[in-house]
Amino acid sequence: MVSLIDCGTPKLRQRFENVAEDLNGDDPAFVPPFPGGIAKYLAPNSAFQRCQGTIHPLLAVRDGQPVGRIAAIINRSHNALRGDTTGFFGFFESENDPATAEILFEAAAKILRREGLTTIRGPYNPSINDECGLLTDHFEIPPCNGLIWNPHFYPDLVAGWGLLPVCTLFVMTLPLHRVPESTRFARVVARVARNSRLKLRPMDLSRLDEELEIVREVYNATLERNWGFVPISMEDLLGAADDIKAIADPKLLLVAESDGQPAGVAITLPNFNEILIRVKNTPRWLRLPHIFWLMKTYRISSCRQVVLGVLPAYRDRGIHVWLIHEQFIRAQERYANATLGWMEESNTEILEHSALVGGEIQGAWKIFEKSLT
């Protein structure tokens, strides 16, 4: 018999974090989270719960052993912005049993209905500005950092409860080691570069707070037209500042300026999952020192384009192409492969530009939804 536990203590939140590895850790594509990386979202004082909403984490156990987990998520920022009554689920994991998945979804739905919400959507871990979507193909490929991985049977478990896909997110892979520079891109970049009012510079990590304010402005202005968009807060970005300083290469954190004013940004980060997957066989209590040792001794060979955007006032000037080109050239000096995205299926401009430099679709993630009325 499956029973549910409300994870309201630090010990239970850590147990909640470990469920994915308990269930799927033997899969070669599984990457363990950074220690404490999931539990931090669940704490009452997390940036999300202070500023945006509430997370209710639930653990499913049978005979004392975990068989699944889910979080019911109330995102006040989303509903205030859009004037709707949507609830969310996230951090979903389950054994390959529709009955267990149904127990988890029904429990999350009960919490959301109690809050007056009429729709359930997800997975979001915990928002659209974090990990989101359910992987629907290429389950054999370990994910790049910031992307959800799940076993092949999860889409069937989700669909079995009546959730339907409402949005598709694509990720493209770019084999930097064998893709030549696009002559078409080079011509456009040369034309843009001749505009003396434009310049490209790396971010200054010594004043990262100020630089992240530029990122926030561009990110929110760029994605406001996207399906399900919710503005990212400065507090969320500041929470990631230490992580960025620890792993980022400033040459791959780019700011485009026009007459000295920010016009766009492009952020590429090393694929830290290459390190995390190498600590799978390390006891959990030894993982942090093992991770820190690998950070000093292991050379990461791939990266992920996390943010690429241009402010509305500067669009149609070729800055998008310029940023993509510079990302490509600079990443090629250090990495063998790059992951681009995610990108919404409706964002045809970015998909086309990414394909021009040799990007190929690697996988699709879908967001699902169901009425609760």
MARTI-680389 format. One record per residue (C-alpha): residue number from 1; x, y, z; residue in three letters. Coordinates in steps of 0.1 Angstrom, whole numbers. Example, Ala and Ser with C-alpha at 12.3 -4.5 7.8 and 13.67 -1.06 7.14 Angstrom:
MARTI-680389
1; 123; -45; 78; ALA
2; 137; -11; 71; SER
This chain:
MARTI-680389
1; 0; 0; 0; MET
2; 13; 34; -10; VAL
3; 11; 62; 16; SER
4; 20; 99; 13; LEU
5; 43; 120; 35; ILE
6; 42; 158; 36; ASP
7; 79; 168; 35; CYS
8; 78; 196; 60; GLY
9; 112; 191; 77; THR
10; 148; 195; 64; PRO
11; 153; 157; 67; LYS
12; 122; 149; 47; LEU
13; 131; 175; 21; ARG
14; 165; 158; 17; GLN
15; 147; 125; 14; ARG
16; 125; 140; -13; PHE
17; 156; 151; -32; GLU
18; 170; 116; -32; ASN
19; 139; 99; -47; VAL
20; 150; 104; -83; ALA
21; 183; 86; -77; GLU
22; 167; 59; -56; ASP
23; 144; 51; -85; LEU
24; 164; 58; -116; ASN
25; 201; 61; -104; GLY
26; 211; 29; -123; ASP
27; 201; 44; -157; ASP
28; 233; 54; -175; PRO
29; 216; 87; -185; ALA
30; 207; 97; -150; PHE
31; 226; 127; -135; VAL
32; 223; 132; -97; PRO
33; 215; 168; -86; PRO
34; 240; 190; -69; PHE
35; 238; 181; -32; PRO
36; 210; 202; -17; GLY
37; 201; 216; -51; GLY
38; 164; 205; -50; ILE
39; 159; 207; -12; ALA
40; 168; 244; -13; LYS
41; 137; 251; -34; TYR
42; 114; 234; -9; LEU
43; 126; 254; 22; ALA
44; 101; 280; 34; PRO
45; 127; 308; 31; ASN
46; 136; 299; -5; SER
47; 135; 328; -31; ALA
48; 106; 312; -49; PHE
49; 85; 308; -17; GLN
50; 93; 343; -4; ARG
51; 85; 361; -37; CYS
52; 64; 340; -60; GLN
53; 43; 312; -44; GLY
54; 42; 281; -23; THR
55; 55; 246; -28; ILE
56; 39; 215; -12; HIS
57; 63; 185; -16; PRO
58; 48; 150; -11; LEU
59; 67; 118; -9; LEU
60; 51; 84; -18; ALA
61; 64; 54; 2; VAL
62; 56; 17; 3; ARG
63; 69; -4; 32; ASP
64; 91; 24; 41; GLY
65; 107; 27; 7; GLN
66; 102; 57; -16; PRO
67; 82; 49; -48; VAL
68; 75; 85; -60; GLY
69; 73; 122; -53; ARG
70; 55; 153; -65; ILE
71; 51; 189; -55; ALA
72; 19; 209; -58; ALA
73; 29; 245; -67; ILE
74; 9; 277; -63; ILE
75; 26; 304; -83; ASN
76; 10; 337; -72; ARG
77; 31; 357; -96; SER
78; 18; 337; -126; HIS
79; -18; 340; -117; ASN
80; -15; 377; -108; ALA
81; 1; 384; -141; LEU
82; -23; 364; -162; ARG
83; -54; 367; -142; GLY
84; -61; 330; -142; ASP
85; -64; 302; -117; THR
86; -37; 278; -128; THR
87; -19; 254; -104; GLY
88; 13; 236; -111; PHE
89; 31; 203; -104; PHE
90; 68; 197; -104; GLY
91; 97; 175; -92; PHE
92; 76; 145; -104; PHE
93; 91; 110; -100; GLU
94; 74; 76; -99; SER
95; 80; 39; -102; GLU
96; 66; 24; -134; ASN
97; 31; 19; -120; ASP
98; 1; 40; -131; PRO
99; -16; 35; -98; ALA
100; 13; 52; -79; THR
101; 13; 80; -104; ALA
102; -24; 85; -100; GLU
103; -20; 87; -62; ILE
104; 6; 114; -66; LEU
105; -14; 135; -91; PHE
106; -46; 132; -72; GLU
107; -29; 144; -40; ALA
108; -14; 174; -58; ALA
109; -47; 182; -75; ALA
110; -65; 181; -41; LYS
111; -41; 207; -27; ILE
112; -46; 229; -58; LEU
113; -84; 226; -57; ARG
114; -83; 235; -20; ARG
115; -66; 268; -31; GLU
116; -94; 275; -56; GLY
117; -72; 266; -87; LEU
118; -90; 251; -117; THR
119; -61; 238; -138; THR
120; -30; 218; -132; ILE
121; 1; 223; -154; ARG
122; 36; 210; -154; GLY
123; 62; 198; -147; PRO
124; 78; 230; -135; TYR
125; 107; 227; -111; ASN
126; 94; 250; -97; PRO
127; 87; 276; -124; SER
128; 90; 282; -161; ILE
129; 122; 301; -154; ASN
130; 138; 269; -140; ASP
131; 138; 233; -152; GLU
132; 105; 225; -169; CYS
133; 89; 201; -193; GLY
134; 88; 163; -195; LEU
135; 114; 147; -218; LEU
136; 96; 128; -246; THR
137; 124; 113; -266; ASP
138; 162; 106; -266; HIS
139; 160; 91; -231; PHE
140; 195; 76; -236; GLU
141; 213; 110; -236; ILE
142; 224; 124; -203; PRO
143; 209; 159; -199; PRO
144; 228; 192; -200; CYS
145; 226; 213; -169; ASN
146; 192; 229; -163; GLY
147; 173; 203; -184; LEU
148; 150; 177; -170; ILE
149; 157; 140; -176; TRP
150; 132; 112; -170; ASN
151; 128; 76; -180; PRO
152; 109; 66; -211; HIS
153; 77; 55; -193; PHE
154; 70; 89; -176; TYR
155; 50; 104; -206; PRO
156; 27; 74; -204; ASP
157; 22; 78; -167; LEU
158; 14; 115; -172; VAL
159; -10; 109; -201; ALA
160; -26; 80; -182; GLY
161; -39; 105; -156; TRP
162; -55; 126; -184; GLY
163; -28; 153; -187; LEU
164; -25; 166; -223; LEU
165; 5; 184; -239; PRO
166; 0; 221; -244; VAL
167; 35; 233; -253; CYS
168; 67; 218; -268; THR
169; 102; 230; -260; LEU
170; 131; 221; -282; PHE
171; 168; 217; -274; VAL
172; 194; 217; -302; MET
173; 229; 203; -301; THR
174; 258; 220; -319; LEU
175; 289; 199; -325; PRO
176; 314; 228; -322; LEU
177; 344; 206; -330; HIS
178; 332; 199; -366; ARG
179; 309; 227; -376; VAL
180; 326; 254; -398; PRO
181; 318; 290; -394; GLU
182; 287; 301; -415; SER
183; 297; 324; -443; THR
184; 262; 338; -443; ARG
185; 265; 346; -406; PHE
186; 300; 361; -411; ALA
187; 286; 385; -437; ARG
188; 258; 397; -414; VAL
189; 282; 400; -385; VAL
190; 307; 421; -405; ALA
191; 279; 444; -415; ARG
192; 267; 448; -379; VAL
193; 303; 453; -366; ALA
194; 307; 482; -390; ARG
195; 281; 501; -370; ASN
196; 304; 520; -347; SER
197; 277; 526; -321; ARG
198; 276; 489; -313; LEU
199; 300; 470; -292; LYS
200; 302; 436; -275; LEU
201; 319; 432; -241; ARG
202; 322; 404; -215; PRO
203; 304; 407; -182; MET
204; 324; 421; -153; ASP
205; 321; 395; -125; LEU
206; 334; 420; -100; SER
207; 301; 438; -103; ARG
208; 279; 409; -111; LEU
209; 248; 423; -93; ASP
210; 247; 452; -118; GLU
211; 253; 429; -148; GLU
212; 225; 406; -136; LEU
213; 201; 435; -136; GLU
214; 208; 439; -173; ILE
215; 202; 402; -178; VAL
216; 169; 404; -159; ARG
217; 158; 434; -181; GLU
218; 167; 417; -214; VAL
219; 153; 382; -203; TYR
220; 120; 396; -193; ASN
221; 116; 419; -223; ALA
222; 127; 391; -247; THR
223; 104; 363; -233; LEU
224; 73; 383; -225; GLU
225; 56; 371; -257; ARG
226; 63; 335; -249; ASN
227; 37; 311; -238; TRP
228; 33; 309; -200; GLY
229; 59; 336; -194; PHE
230; 64; 349; -159; VAL
231; 91; 376; -153; PRO
232; 122; 364; -135; ILE
233; 129; 383; -103; SER
234; 162; 399; -93; MET
235; 162; 378; -62; GLU
236; 162; 346; -83; ASP
237; 191; 358; -103; LEU
238; 211; 369; -72; LEU
239; 205; 335; -58; GLY
240; 224; 321; -88; ALA
241; 253; 346; -86; ALA
242; 276; 325; -65; ASP
243; 271; 295; -89; ASP
244; 278; 317; -119; ILE
245; 310; 330; -104; LYS
246; 322; 295; -95; ALA
247; 318; 280; -130; ILE
248; 314; 307; -156; ALA
249; 339; 319; -182; ASP
250; 334; 357; -185; PRO
251; 343; 355; -222; LYS
252; 311; 336; -227; LEU
253; 289; 360; -207; LEU
254; 283; 387; -233; LEU
255; 266; 421; -233; VAL
256; 258; 439; -265; ALA
257; 257; 477; -262; GLU
258; 245; 505; -284; SER
259; 258; 540; -276; ASP
260; 268; 526; -242; GLY
261; 233; 513; -234; GLN
262; 226; 476; -229; PRO
263; 209; 462; -260; ALA
264; 212; 424; -256; GLY
265; 229; 396; -237; VAL
266; 242; 361; -244; ALA
267; 250; 337; -216; ILE
268; 268; 304; -221; THR
269; 277; 282; -191; LEU
270; 298; 250; -188; PRO
271; 278; 218; -187; ASN
272; 283; 211; -150; PHE
273; 264; 178; -154; ASN
274; 296; 164; -168; GLU
275; 310; 166; -132; ILE
276; 278; 155; -114; LEU
277; 275; 123; -135; ILE
278; 310; 114; -124; ARG
279; 300; 113; -87; VAL
280; 272; 88; -91; LYS
281; 291; 61; -75; ASN
282; 305; 83; -47; THR
283; 287; 80; -13; PRO
284; 264; 110; -9; ARG
285; 282; 123; 22; TRP
286; 315; 124; 1; LEU
287; 300; 140; -30; ARG
288; 307; 177; -22; LEU
289; 345; 173; -17; PRO
290; 346; 150; -48; HIS
291; 327; 177; -68; ILE
292; 351; 204; -57; PHE
293; 381; 182; -66; TRP
294; 367; 176; -101; LEU
295; 361; 213; -105; MET
296; 398; 218; -102; LYS
297; 410; 187; -122; THR
298; 384; 179; -148; TYR
299; 380; 198; -180; ARG
300; 344; 202; -191; ILE
301; 340; 196; -228; SER
302; 304; 209; -235; SER
303; 284; 240; -227; CYS
304; 248; 253; -227; ARG
305; 235; 285; -241; GLN
306; 213; 296; -213; VAL
307; 201; 331; -223; VAL
308; 201; 349; -257; LEU
309; 180; 380; -261; GLY
310; 178; 415; -275; VAL
311; 158; 444; -262; LEU
312; 128; 453; -284; PRO
313; 142; 487; -293; ALA
314; 173; 471; -308; TYR
315; 157; 443; -328; ARG
316; 160; 440; -365; ASP
317; 196; 454; -364; ARG
318; 213; 420; -367; GLY
319; 223; 420; -330; ILE
320; 207; 385; -326; HIS
321; 229; 371; -353; VAL
322; 260; 389; -339; TRP
323; 255; 374; -305; LEU
324; 249; 339; -318; ILE
325; 280; 342; -340; HIS
326; 302; 354; -311; GLU
327; 289; 327; -288; GLN
328; 298; 301; -314; PHE
329; 333; 314; -321; ILE
330; 342; 318; -284; ARG
331; 327; 285; -273; ALA
332; 344; 267; -301; GLN
333; 378; 277; -286; GLU
334; 370; 258; -254; ARG
335; 343; 232; -259; TYR
336; 336; 204; -283; ALA
337; 298; 205; -281; ASN
338; 271; 230; -272; ALA
339; 235; 227; -262; THR
340; 212; 255; -274; LEU
341; 179; 262; -256; GLY
342; 154; 253; -246; TRP
343; 134; 271; -273; MET
344; 96; 272; -277; GLU
345; 82; 256; -308; GLU
346; 67; 290; -317; SER
347; 101; 308; -316; ASN
348; 109; 301; -353; THR
349; 134; 329; -356; GLU
350; 158; 315; -329; ILE
351; 153; 279; -342; LEU
352; 162; 290; -378; GLU
353; 192; 311; -366; HIS
354; 205; 282; -345; SER
355; 201; 258; -375; ALA
356; 221; 282; -396; LEU
357; 252; 277; -375; VAL
358; 247; 239; -376; GLY
359; 224; 232; -347; GLY
360; 204; 200; -348; GLU
361; 173; 192; -327; ILE
362; 184; 169; -299; GLN
363; 152; 164; -280; GLY
364; 117; 176; -271; ALA
365; 102; 184; -237; TRP
366; 65; 189; -233; LYS
367; 44; 207; -208; ILE
368; 12; 191; -198; PHE
369; -21; 204; -185; GLU
370; -55; 192; -172; LYS
371; -86; 209; -160; SER
372; -94; 204; -123; LEU
373; -131; 214; -126; THR
